[in-house]
């Protein structure tokens, strides 16, 4: 069984369009096990109970930003080792710096394509 | 690619919501009731539009929203202070963003100059040194991020956690008493507190929950078993429950075995048939709770620290309108079918069979329930429509050099979607009119002792089964002498006509009437208030004017809640079965002969409660042969028309009161004076629905040429 078939990913984005686009990319890559979540706080609760391998999260969300989600994941035992890829349209130096401090695994810039998503995931988990 | 297209559709749908959020936030900022989160929300809305637009290569939209977003970002980070001029720019930018989104959706082009001007207006607010205002790409060109590869070995450790000396597994049995709740404690908060110590899973025991009939809301029946994986000492765990000590049964033990942690396994170590991770959800569907895995924790509800603030918009479902319309049509047929069955049963020789009668009654109630539920699907709040109107007010104020603000009330009122859609144009026109003709120039306003900025109040309210929408300005009021003069000059009324105020006001609705002496930018497009009235009447509504000199003018639109059904009184007129809308009927009377007074050769009045109310023969006004042997005294329907005046209509018989499905006449035949639509009765017969207001209006405007009714031929 290949990595592609086992990798479990959670997509966190408040916009259904973005979720759909990421999901579409994952479909094209051939990743089967992914869940989507529209609220970072709910996602955090679910991840605490059922961790995944990798979280792909948007930066700008109401209530909790992507980096806040990352910080929360890193601060709990069960979730601190989850891989985290942040998606943002404006990767400002601040975001990059804070991301690095929190152990962000990778960053995808908007707009993205299936190829860039694949490359970003591969650089975190290895060849798909 | 069809998937991409459907995502694109979703994007534009989502844009509508985002633009509504944006308008909301901007309105708050304008009124000064904004908090930092409002600015954040506004920023996010524009940012999300940009993000989505980028995915679909809508470059113009990306460029403009980037500019907009940059200014909002400055504002959000307090580098820019909110001031009236900036607010002005933001509102105009939001308007333009809406235009761009609509253009992108419909695939039409927007005048590039307008976009450039709007973008330039935004750029003024950015410091020249700020290069963030440049093309969206430049700021991030230099960005690079060194990916951090995951060490999957770490995951395996996570599973069995053998080298975690400090990690303890607590099992907590928790059963609150009624006092716990009455003292204001909340288990969810306690669990949230607990989850700060580590990972919590909870199992709820509802075993003691009594049957519904015996349920006592004042007694708590729930018990929880909580599992906590934490490095904290037992005292720390106890401390969480310190404040509810004695208010609950509590038992904290250190579990001998690690609680089930969802193992993250790879390759061959996967369990034989693990259910996949929570199923993917279809894109446009409401977010359903992700199903739990069939692990031992299957009953466990995950408890997160945010348990108490998991509120958000109610889940919704987007459905194609066609499907709803098909459903509504089918339900309409169902109602007719139900009426037919009910009628047949009534006519059956053995109606003593009470069971059948009960079933038929149940069927009627059920059909009505279904129908109401279906109608509710089509009902939508007027808020988006009202939000569009504030944009119209701004545009109109800009074009006329006036200063105006819109105050909206009753935005939550729900009306049938079609009504809202078809109301957009007349409402736009009336709002423009209110700014253009209603409000005075700022100088005149100051002279009159008013604020320079005019106010237009747009409100929606429910009133006796109808929706009342009112547009009220605080302008100079109608200039009645001028209206009268223009009407005479244009030959709309005779030179010697002497009209009361209400009649002068209604001249505004006459085709070809326009008081603007010079054609302004906005009005004077050859579209008058008569078009507004036609549009509103087509929706089964009425427009009324009320104006006080010096204080302003109010237009009131009264609309039915739905276009599909109505409650009607079944009457017969000269052997024709007709329906009179219940909403206008005050009462039915058979007066004593002494109460009917003849005035002149043809007019009759009913004396009731000290008032004289005109009597109208429905048959005569519809052009049906008048009753040769009038039954004296006549049976009268006392109706109240839209302008609050009453009249009494002569009918031959009143049969029944029932809900009828409205079938438009215009599409199938043509518009008929005095008849608003038709319906199919239980016996399969077609009955006309009377337009009571039109019939009453006909009488009050006798100079109107009597229109030859097709009923004279048809009947």
Interface residues (C-beta under 8 A of the other chain):
Chain A: X1 X6 X8 X10 X14 X15 X16 X17 X18 X19 X20 X21 X23 X24 X32 X33 X34 X35 X36 X37 X38 X39 X41 X42 X44 X45 X46 X48 X49 X50 X51 X52 X53 X54 X60 X61 X62 X63 X76 X77 X78 X81 X83 X89 X90 X91 X92 X93 X96 X99 X100 X103 X104 X105 X106 X107 X109 X110 X111 X112 X120 X123 X124 X125 X126
Chain B: X3 X4 X7 X10 X11 X14 X40 X41 X43 X44 X47 X48 X50 X51 X52 X54 X55 X57 X136 X139 X140 X143 X145 X146 X147 X148 X149 X150 X152 X154 X155 X158 X164 X167 X195 X198 X199 X201 X229 X231 X261 X262 X264 X266 X267 X268 X270 X276 X277 X278 X279 X280 X281 X283 X284 X287 X290 X292 X293 X297 X300 X302 X303 X304 X305 X306 X307 X309 X310 X312
